[in-house]
Amino acid sequence: MKSALLLISALMVILLLPAGLTAINDFRMTDHTELHVVTTVAPDTTGDVTLTQDLFNTSVVNAEVSSNNTLDAPLAQSYASATNVLTVAGLQTDAIRTLTIVYKIDALSDYFGAQIGTKVWPLFLILGVIGLIVAAVYNATKRGE
């Protein structure tokens, strides 16, 4: 009976793991908004902007771009972490627009211990699941169930 409860506990932790990882990442990030004026000339449909902060995990998934030009369909295309340059694609040629860039930055940069703790917390969750499974197997074989 105890083994079954341990396995059910492991299953519950496994099912809650994606939500837990999302919550940890949300805790690690915060939004930062910037406005940039970008001009494109034919035939270019991309523009570069220099961000004032580092993009979280250097992933363009963490950047949302909108434009005041209704003919634009802006999309963050690439990011150079060495220079903080974000390349935005989907812009209309021969136009001047103001891009609003909302991107994720590290919310814990001032809290070194919290940075380390949030980075290793998923490891503790996974080790906990493994520990529950090992305890269930040990408990079952110890009593001959």
Residue, then its C-alpha position, 0 to 999 in steps of 0.5 A: m500500500k505504501s508503495a502505491l502511495l509513493l508511485i501516485s505521489a511521483l505521478m502527481v509531481i510528474l503531472l505538475l512539473p510543466a506548470g512548476l517549470t513555467a512558474i519558475n521561468d516566470f519568476r526569473m523574468t520580467d518585462h522591459t519595454e522600449l521604443h525604437v524608430v526604424t527606417t527601411v529603404a528598398p529592398d530591405t524588409t528588416g531593421d536592427v535595433t539595439l536593446t538596452q538590456d540583455l534579452f533573457n536566455t538570448s532567445v527571440v521567443n522572449a521578444e514581442v514587436s509591434s509597429n505603428n505602421t499598419l502595413d508592417a508585420p514585425l517579428a523578432q528574427s535574430y539576436a546578437s548577444a555580444t552587441n544586444v542587436l535585435t533584428v526585426a523582420g516583416l517591415q514594409t520597405d521605404a517607411i519610417r515607423t516606431l517599433t514597440i519592443v516588449y522583451k523579457i530580461d533577467a529579474l534576478s540579476d541583483y540577487f545572485g543566490a536567487q538566480i542559482g536557486t531558481k536554476v537548480w530547482p528543476l533538478f531538485l524536482i526531477l531528483g524528487v520524482i526519481g527518489l519517490i520511484v526508488a523508494a516505492v520499488y525499495n519498499a515493495t521489494k523489502r516486504g515482498e509485495 
